[in-house]
Amino acid sequence: MARLRIIAGRFGGRWISADVGSGTHPMGDRVRSAIFSMLESRGMLVGARVLDAFAGTGVLGLESLSRGATFVTFLERDRTAAKVIDVNITTLVVQNQTNLLRTDVRSWTKISENDKYNIIFADPPYHDPQFSTVSKLVKHLQPGGLLVLSYPERGTLPNLDGVVVVDNRIYGEAAIALFRLQDE
């Protein structure tokens, strides 16, 4: 049984399921730790509304809740992965702080015009980074919000309209970019 560990916060050290199959690349502890260090240093997590797009196991959203986010919406189109997220939500007893939608990100952006988030995680499949879909997520950021994009280290950082890159780092085969929506 594949498992991932919540790194820190109220669920720190707890294990969650990662049995999502070979089509998903669960993010390792080192990269997640770096992302959350960047977010915490910017004071972004406590009280945040979070969107975990391309959610996979849901570990990014669940780590956010563990570290003080108030609500997470998970988007996952894969049936197996969505079941794993549901199990993980139940394991951590955070049903009242989450919304799991079994849909693809592109479809969701078309029907959720008014949903706004402080933090959006976009961790699309590395074989299909879907940057045109990721760019549609920008409209769902609160002013000053961050879009955290995971993409292949050998890939090119996309140019997303309406946001500026505030950090871009490489961790082995993964690259992480933080985009900030400018205050209106």
Accessible surface in RSA format (square Angstrom, percent):
REM  Atomic radii and reference values for relative SASA: ProtOr
REM  Chains: A
REM  Algorithm: Lee & Richards
REM  Probe-radius: 1.40
REM  Slices: 20
REM RES _ NUM      All-atoms   Total-Side   Main-Chain    Non-polar    All polar
REM                ABS   REL    ABS   REL    ABS   REL    ABS   REL    ABS   REL
RES MET A   1   176.94  91.6  97.45  64.5  79.49 189.3  71.11  60.5 105.82 140.2
RES ALA A   2    50.92  46.8  37.82  58.4  13.10  29.8  47.58  67.0   3.34   8.9
RES ARG A   3   117.29  49.2  93.91  47.9  23.37  55.6  12.65  17.3 104.63  63.4
RES LEU A   4    22.82  12.7  21.50  15.4   1.32   3.3  22.82  16.0   0.00   0.0
RES ARG A   5    74.31  31.2  73.21  37.3   1.10   2.6  17.74  24.2  56.57  34.3
RES ILE A   6     0.00   0.0   0.00   0.0   0.00   0.0   0.00   0.0   0.00   0.0
RES ILE A   7    34.37  19.6  21.12  15.7  13.26  32.0  21.12  15.2  13.26  36.0
RES ALA A   8    36.89  33.9  32.27  49.8   4.62  10.5  36.89  52.0   0.00   0.0
RES GLY A   9    47.53  58.6   0.00   N/A  47.53  58.6  23.42  64.3  24.11  54.0
RES ARG A  10   141.03  59.2  98.43  50.2  42.60 101.4  66.51  90.9  74.52  45.2
RES PHE A  11    16.02   8.0  16.01   9.9   0.01   0.0  16.02   9.7   0.00   0.0
RES GLY A  12    35.39  43.6   0.00   N/A  35.39  43.6   8.91  24.4  26.48  59.3
RES GLY A  13    40.37  49.8   0.00   N/A  40.37  49.8  26.16  71.8  14.22  31.8
RES ARG A  14   101.10  42.4  96.17  49.0   4.93  11.7  42.28  57.8  58.82  35.6
RES TRP A  15   115.41  46.3 100.47  48.6  14.94  35.1  82.45  44.0  32.96  53.5
RES ILE A  16     4.22   2.4   0.00   0.0   4.22  10.2   4.22   3.0   0.00   0.0
RES SER A  17    17.19  14.5  14.06  18.8   3.13   7.2   8.45  18.0   8.74  12.2
RES ALA A  18     8.55   7.9   3.33   5.1   5.21  11.9   3.33   4.7   5.21  13.8
RES ASP A  19    61.67  43.2  51.00  50.8  10.67  25.2  29.60  69.7  32.07  32.0
RES VAL A  20     8.17   5.4   1.11   1.0   7.06  17.0   1.11   1.0   7.06  19.1
RES GLY A  21    54.83  67.6   0.00   N/A  54.83  67.6  39.41 108.1  15.42  34.5
RES SER A  22   125.02 105.6  82.95 110.7  42.07  96.9  56.92 121.2  68.10  95.4
RES GLY A  23    60.97  75.2   0.00   N/A  60.97  75.2  41.01 112.5  19.96  44.7
RES THR A  24    37.69  26.8  24.67  25.0  13.02  31.0  17.03  22.9  20.66  31.2
RES HIS A  25    59.39  32.5  52.44  36.5   6.95  17.8  51.37  52.9   8.02   9.3
RES PRO A  26    56.54  41.2  31.16  28.4  25.38  92.3  36.54  30.2  20.01 124.4
RES MET A  27    14.43   7.5   8.54   5.7   5.90  14.0  12.99  11.0   1.45   1.9
RES GLY A  28    39.55  48.8   0.00   N/A  39.55  48.8  32.26  88.5   7.29  16.3
RES ASP A  29    53.10  37.2  47.13  46.9   5.97  14.1  25.48  60.0  27.62  27.5
RES ARG A  30   160.36  67.3 147.94  75.4  12.41  29.6  77.11 105.4  83.24  50.5
RES VAL A  31    15.98  10.5  15.97  14.5   0.01   0.0  15.97  13.9   0.01   0.0
RES ARG A  32     0.00   0.0   0.00   0.0   0.00   0.0   0.00   0.0   0.00   0.0
RES SER A  33    46.76  39.5  45.70  61.0   1.07   2.5  12.88  27.4  33.89  47.5
RES ALA A  34    18.99  17.5  10.36  16.0   8.63  19.6  18.12  25.5   0.87   2.3
RES ILE A  35     0.63   0.4   0.63   0.5   0.00   0.0   0.63   0.5   0.00   0.0
RES PHE A  36     0.00   0.0   0.00   0.0   0.00   0.0   0.00   0.0   0.00   0.0
RES SER A  37    65.95  55.7  59.75  79.7   6.20  14.3  25.55  54.4  40.39  56.6
RES MET A  38     6.48   3.4   4.07   2.7   2.41   5.7   6.46   5.5   0.02   0.0
RES LEU A  39     0.00   0.0   0.00   0.0   0.00   0.0   0.00   0.0   0.00   0.0
RES GLU A  40    83.73  48.1  65.50  49.6  18.22  43.4  29.86  57.8  53.87  44.0
RES SER A  41    93.20  78.8  48.73  65.0  44.47 102.4  51.52 109.7  41.68  58.4
RES ARG A  42    77.86  32.7  48.85  24.9  29.01  69.1  26.42  36.1  51.44  31.2
RES GLY A  43    65.20  80.4   0.00   N/A  65.20  80.4  36.28  99.6  28.92  64.8
RES MET A  44    27.69  14.3  21.09  14.0   6.60  15.7   9.38   8.0  18.32  24.3
RES LEU A  45     3.34   1.9   2.02   1.4   1.32   3.3   2.02   1.4   1.32   3.6
RES VAL A  46   130.81  86.1 108.76  98.5  22.04  53.1 108.76  94.5  22.04  59.8
RES GLY A  47    41.67  51.4   0.00   N/A  41.67  51.4  21.52  59.1  20.15  45.1
RES ALA A  48     3.32   3.0   0.40   0.6   2.92   6.6   3.32   4.7   0.00   0.0
RES ARG A  49    89.06  37.4  89.06  45.4   0.00   0.0  39.31  53.7  49.75  30.2
RES VAL A  50     0.07   0.0   0.00   0.0   0.07   0.2   0.00   0.0   0.07   0.2
RES LEU A  51     0.00   0.0   0.00   0.0   0.00   0.0   0.00   0.0   0.00   0.0
RES ASP A  52     1.15   0.8   1.15   1.1   0.00   0.0   0.00   0.0   1.15   1.1
RES ALA A  53     0.00   0.0   0.00   0.0   0.00   0.0   0.00   0.0   0.00   0.0
RES PHE A  54    30.01  15.0  17.11  10.6  12.90  33.6  22.47  13.6   7.54  21.6
RES ALA A  55     9.71   8.9   0.00   0.0   9.71  22.1   0.14   0.2   9.57  25.4
RES GLY A  56     5.16   6.4   0.00   N/A   5.16   6.4   5.16  14.2   0.00   0.0
RES THR A  57     3.24   2.3   1.62   1.6   1.63   3.9   0.08   0.1   3.17   4.8
RES GLY A  58     0.00   0.0   0.00   N/A   0.00   0.0   0.00   0.0   0.00   0.0
RES VAL A  59     5.80   3.8   5.80   5.2   0.00   0.0   5.80   5.0   0.00   0.0
RES LEU A  60     9.31   5.2   8.60   6.2   0.71   1.8   8.60   6.0   0.71   1.9
RES GLY A  61     0.00   0.0   0.00   N/A   0.00   0.0   0.00   0.0   0.00   0.0
RES LEU A  62     0.00   0.0   0.00   0.0   0.00   0.0   0.00   0.0   0.00   0.0
RES GLU A  63     0.00   0.0   0.00   0.0   0.00   0.0   0.00   0.0   0.00   0.0
RES SER A  64     0.00   0.0   0.00   0.0   0.00   0.0   0.00   0.0   0.00   0.0
RES LEU A  65     1.53   0.9   0.00   0.0   1.53   3.8   0.00   0.0   1.53   4.1
RES SER A  66     5.51   4.7   0.00   0.0   5.51  12.7   0.00   0.0   5.51   7.7
RES ARG A  67    29.10  12.2  14.41   7.3  14.68  35.0   8.73  11.9  20.37  12.3
RES GLY A  68    29.56  36.5   0.00   N/A  29.56  36.5  23.29  63.9   6.27  14.0
RES ALA A  69     3.16   2.9   0.00   0.0   3.16   7.2   0.00   0.0   3.16   8.4
RES THR A  70    71.01  50.5  63.03  63.9   7.98  19.0  56.48  75.9  14.53  22.0
RES PHE A  71    55.38  27.7  55.35  34.3   0.03   0.1  55.35  33.6   0.03   0.1
RES VAL A  72     0.00   0.0   0.00   0.0   0.00   0.0   0.00   0.0   0.00   0.0
RES THR A  73     5.08   3.6   5.08   5.2   0.00   0.0   1.74   2.3   3.34   5.1
RES PHE A  74     0.00   0.0   0.00   0.0   0.00   0.0   0.00   0.0   0.00   0.0
RES LEU A  75     0.00   0.0   0.00   0.0   0.00   0.0   0.00   0.0   0.00   0.0
RES GLU A  76    17.31   9.9  15.69  11.9   1.62   3.9   1.77   3.4  15.54  12.7
RES ARG A  77   141.69  59.5 131.17  66.9  10.52  25.0  38.52  52.6 103.17  62.5
RES ASP A  78    62.06  43.5  55.85  55.6   6.20  14.7  20.54  48.3  41.51  41.4
RES ARG A  79   143.07  60.1 140.23  71.5   2.84   6.8  38.62  52.8 104.45  63.3
RES THR A  80    70.53  50.2  68.69  69.6   1.84   4.4  34.24  46.0  36.29  54.9
RES ALA A  81     0.00   0.0   0.00   0.0   0.00   0.0   0.00   0.0   0.00   0.0
RES ALA A  82     7.12   6.5   6.28   9.7   0.84   1.9   6.66   9.4   0.46   1.2
RES LYS A  83   130.80  63.8 127.10  78.0   3.70   8.8  83.23  74.9  47.56  50.7
RES VAL A  84    12.92   8.5  12.06  10.9   0.86   2.1  12.87  11.2   0.05   0.1
RES ILE A  85     0.00   0.0   0.00   0.0   0.00   0.0   0.00   0.0   0.00   0.0
RES ASP A  86    77.37  54.2  77.36  77.0   0.01   0.0   8.94  21.1  68.42  68.2
RES VAL A  87    81.71  53.8  78.48  71.0   3.24   7.8  81.47  70.8   0.24   0.7
RES ASN A  88     0.67   0.5   0.67   0.6   0.00   0.0   0.00   0.0   0.67   0.6
RES ILE A  89     6.74   3.8   6.74   5.0   0.00   0.0   6.74   4.9   0.00   0.0
RES THR A  90    73.69  52.4  69.14  70.1   4.55  10.8  56.55  76.0  17.14  25.9
RES THR A  91    59.47  42.3  42.37  43.0  17.10  40.8  36.29  48.7  23.18  35.0
RES LEU A  92     5.81   3.2   0.00   0.0   5.81  14.6   0.00   0.0   5.81  15.6
RES VAL A  93   115.37  75.9 100.05  90.6  15.33  36.9 100.05  86.9  15.33  41.6
RES VAL A  94     0.51   0.3   0.51   0.5   0.00   0.0   0.51   0.4   0.00   0.0
RES GLN A  95    94.91  53.1  80.43  58.8  14.47  34.5  52.97 112.7  41.94  31.8
RES ASN A  96   132.69  91.5  98.83  95.5  33.86  81.5  48.30 116.2  84.39  81.6
RES GLN A  97    39.42  22.0  39.09  28.6   0.32   0.8  15.46  32.9  23.96  18.2
RES THR A  98    17.07  12.1   2.93   3.0  14.14  33.7   0.00   0.0  17.07  25.8
RES ASN A  99    62.22  42.9  58.61  56.6   3.61   8.7  10.29  24.8  51.93  50.2
RES LEU A 100    48.07  26.8  23.34  16.7  24.73  62.2  23.34  16.4  24.73  66.5
RES LEU A 101    57.43  32.0  55.74  39.9   1.70   4.3  57.43  40.3   0.00   0.0
RES ARG A 102   126.71  53.2  94.91  48.4  31.80  75.7  37.92  51.8  88.79  53.8
RES THR A 103    33.48  23.8  26.16  26.5   7.32  17.4  22.64  30.4  10.84  16.4
RES ASP A 104    48.02  33.6  44.40  44.2   3.63   8.6  15.88  37.4  32.14  32.1
RES VAL A 105     5.82   3.8   3.47   3.1   2.35   5.7   3.47   3.0   2.35   6.4
RES ARG A 106    91.54  38.4  90.70  46.2   0.85   2.0  33.24  45.4  58.31  35.3
RES SER A 107    47.75  40.4  45.79  61.1   1.96   4.5  21.51  45.8  26.24  36.8
RES TRP A 108     3.59   1.4   3.59   1.7   0.00   0.0   1.82   1.0   1.77   2.9
RES THR A 109     0.65   0.5   0.57   0.6   0.09   0.2   0.09   0.1   0.57   0.9
RES LYS A 110   135.38  66.0 113.22  69.5  22.16  52.8  70.48  63.4  64.90  69.1
RES ILE A 111   142.36  81.0 107.54  80.1  34.82  83.9 113.54  81.8  28.82  78.2
RES SER A 112    13.80  11.7   7.68  10.2   6.12  14.1   6.24  13.3   7.56  10.6
RES GLU A 113    95.70  54.9  85.36  64.6  10.34  24.6  47.32  91.5  48.38  39.5
RES ASN A 114   135.33  93.3 116.52 112.6  18.81  45.3  32.59  78.4 102.75  99.3
RES ASP A 115    54.35  38.1  50.85  50.6   3.51   8.3   5.42  12.7  48.94  48.8
RES LYS A 116    78.22  38.2  74.08  45.5   4.15   9.9  45.99  41.4  32.24  34.3
RES TYR A 117     3.38   1.6   3.38   1.9   0.00   0.0   0.06   0.0   3.32   4.1
RES ASN A 118    46.58  32.1  46.58  45.0   0.00   0.0   3.29   7.9  43.29  41.8
RES ILE A 119     0.00   0.0   0.00   0.0   0.00   0.0   0.00   0.0   0.00   0.0
RES ILE A 120     0.00   0.0   0.00   0.0   0.00   0.0   0.00   0.0   0.00   0.0
RES PHE A 121     0.74   0.4   0.74   0.5   0.00   0.0   0.74   0.4   0.00   0.0
RES ALA A 122     0.82   0.8   0.00   0.0   0.82   1.9   0.06   0.1   0.76   2.0
RES ASP A 123    19.19  13.4  13.69  13.6   5.51  13.0   2.10   4.9  17.09  17.0
RES PRO A 124     0.81   0.6   0.68   0.6   0.13   0.5   0.68   0.6   0.13   0.8
RES PRO A 125    27.89  20.3  24.94  22.7   2.95  10.7  27.40  22.6   0.49   3.1
RES TYR A 126    60.44  28.2  48.60  27.6  11.84  30.8  45.99  34.6  14.45  17.8
RES HIS A 127   156.68  85.6 116.16  80.7  40.52 103.7  88.71  91.4  67.97  79.1
RES ASP A 128    64.19  45.0  63.16  62.9   1.04   2.4  12.74  30.0  51.45  51.3
RES PRO A 129    38.51  28.1  38.51  35.1   0.00   0.0  38.51  31.8   0.00   0.0
RES GLN A 130    40.51  22.7  27.95  20.4  12.56  29.9  20.48  43.6  20.03  15.2
RES PHE A 131    51.18  25.6  45.25  28.0   5.92  15.4  45.56  27.6   5.62  16.1
RES SER A 132    66.60  56.3  54.77  73.1  11.83  27.3  48.62 103.5  17.99  25.2
RES THR A 133     1.60   1.1   1.60   1.6   0.00   0.0   0.25   0.3   1.35   2.0
RES VAL A 134     0.00   0.0   0.00   0.0   0.00   0.0   0.00   0.0   0.00   0.0
RES SER A 135    43.35  36.6  33.07  44.1  10.28  23.7  19.99  42.6  23.36  32.7
RES LYS A 136    77.12  37.6  70.51  43.3   6.60  15.7  34.32  30.9  42.80  45.6
RES LEU A 137     0.00   0.0   0.00   0.0   0.00   0.0   0.00   0.0   0.00   0.0
RES VAL A 138    13.15   8.7  12.69  11.5   0.46   1.1  12.69  11.0   0.46   1.2
RES LYS A 139    81.95  40.0  69.64  42.7  12.31  29.3  59.69  53.7  22.27  23.7
RES HIS A 140     0.00   0.0   0.00   0.0   0.00   0.0   0.00   0.0   0.00   0.0
RES LEU A 141     2.61   1.5   0.00   0.0   2.61   6.5   0.00   0.0   2.61   7.0
RES GLN A 142    59.81  33.4  59.81  43.7   0.00   0.0   7.84  16.7  51.97  39.4
RES PRO A 143    62.94  45.9  44.33  40.4  18.61  67.7  44.33  36.6  18.61 115.7
RES GLY A 144    14.68  18.1   0.00   N/A  14.68  18.1  11.77  32.3   2.91   6.5
RES GLY A 145     2.29   2.8   0.00   N/A   2.29   2.8   2.09   5.7   0.20   0.4
RES LEU A 146     0.00   0.0   0.00   0.0   0.00   0.0   0.00   0.0   0.00   0.0
RES LEU A 147     0.00   0.0   0.00   0.0   0.00   0.0   0.00   0.0   0.00   0.0
RES VAL A 148     3.61   2.4   2.12   1.9   1.49   3.6   2.12   1.8   1.49   4.0
RES LEU A 149     0.00   0.0   0.00   0.0   0.00   0.0   0.00   0.0   0.00   0.0
RES SER A 150     2.26   1.9   1.93   2.6   0.33   0.8   1.86   4.0   0.40   0.6
RES TYR A 151     8.97   4.2   8.53   4.9   0.45   1.2   1.80   1.4   7.17   8.8
RES PRO A 152    28.29  20.6  28.29  25.8   0.00   0.0  28.29  23.4   0.00   0.0
RES GLU A 153    59.18  34.0  48.15  36.4  11.03  26.3   4.34   8.4  54.84  44.8
RES ARG A 154   195.68  82.2 160.38  81.8  35.30  84.0  74.68 102.1 121.00  73.3
RES GLY A 155    33.05  40.8   0.00   N/A  33.05  40.8  18.57  51.0  14.48  32.4
RES THR A 156   112.25  79.8 102.07 103.5  10.18  24.3  70.85  95.2  41.39  62.6
RES LEU A 157    51.99  29.0  33.26  23.8  18.73  47.1  33.26  23.4  18.73  50.4
RES PRO A 158    18.16  13.2   6.68   6.1  11.48  41.7  15.31  12.6   2.84  17.7
RES ASN A 159   141.18  97.4 109.74 106.0  31.44  75.7  38.55  92.8 102.64  99.2
RES LEU A 160     6.51   3.6   2.04   1.5   4.46  11.2   2.27   1.6   4.24  11.4
RES ASP A 161   123.57  86.6 109.94 109.4  13.63  32.2  41.19  96.9  82.38  82.2
RES GLY A 162    53.60  66.1   0.00   N/A  53.60  66.1  38.12 104.6  15.48  34.7
RES VAL A 163    16.94  11.1   0.01   0.0  16.93  40.8   0.37   0.3  16.57  44.9
RES VAL A 164    71.28  46.9  66.47  60.2   4.81  11.6  71.28  61.9   0.00   0.0
RES VAL A 165    68.38  45.0  41.60  37.7  26.78  64.5  41.60  36.1  26.78  72.6
RES VAL A 166    54.29  35.7  25.78  23.3  28.51  68.7  33.32  28.9  20.97  56.9
RES ASP A 167    23.75  16.6  16.34  16.3   7.41  17.5   9.85  23.2  13.90  13.9
RES ASN A 168    70.11  48.4  42.17  40.7  27.95  67.3  12.26  29.5  57.85  55.9
RES ARG A 169   107.18  45.0 101.24  51.6   5.94  14.1  31.36  42.9  75.82  45.9
RES ILE A 170   105.10  59.8  79.53  59.2  25.57  61.6  79.53  57.3  25.57  69.4
RES TYR A 171    28.95  13.5  24.05  13.7   4.91  12.8  21.97  16.5   6.99   8.6
RES GLY A 172    54.23  66.9   0.00   N/A  54.23  66.9  40.09 110.0  14.14  31.7
RES GLU A 173   131.80  75.7 124.39  94.1   7.41  17.6  40.87  79.0  90.93  74.2
RES ALA A 174    13.96  12.8  13.55  20.9   0.41   0.9  13.55  19.1   0.41   1.1
RES ALA A 175     0.64   0.6   0.64   1.0   0.00   0.0   0.64   0.9   0.00   0.0
RES ILE A 176     0.45   0.3   0.00   0.0   0.45   1.1   0.00   0.0   0.45   1.2
RES ALA A 177     0.00   0.0   0.00   0.0   0.00   0.0   0.00   0.0   0.00   0.0
RES LEU A 178     0.06   0.0   0.06   0.0   0.00   0.0   0.06   0.0   0.00   0.0
RES PHE A 179     2.72   1.4   2.72   1.7   0.00   0.0   2.72   1.6   0.00   0.0
RES ARG A 180    61.55  25.8  61.55  31.4   0.00   0.0  22.86  31.2  38.69  23.4
RES LEU A 181    28.05  15.6  28.05  20.1   0.00   0.0  28.05  19.7   0.00   0.0
RES GLN A 182    90.46  50.6  86.93  63.5   3.53   8.4  45.31  96.4  45.15  34.2
RES ASP A 183   110.90  77.7  85.68  85.3  25.23  59.7  32.08  75.5  78.83  78.6
RES GLU A 184   184.62 106.0 112.89  85.4  71.73 170.8  74.38 143.9 110.24  90.0
END  Absolute sums over single chains surface
CHAIN  1 A     8279.6       6304.7       1974.9       4222.5       4057.1
END  Absolute sums over all chains
TOTAL          8279.6       6304.7       1974.9       4222.5       4057.1
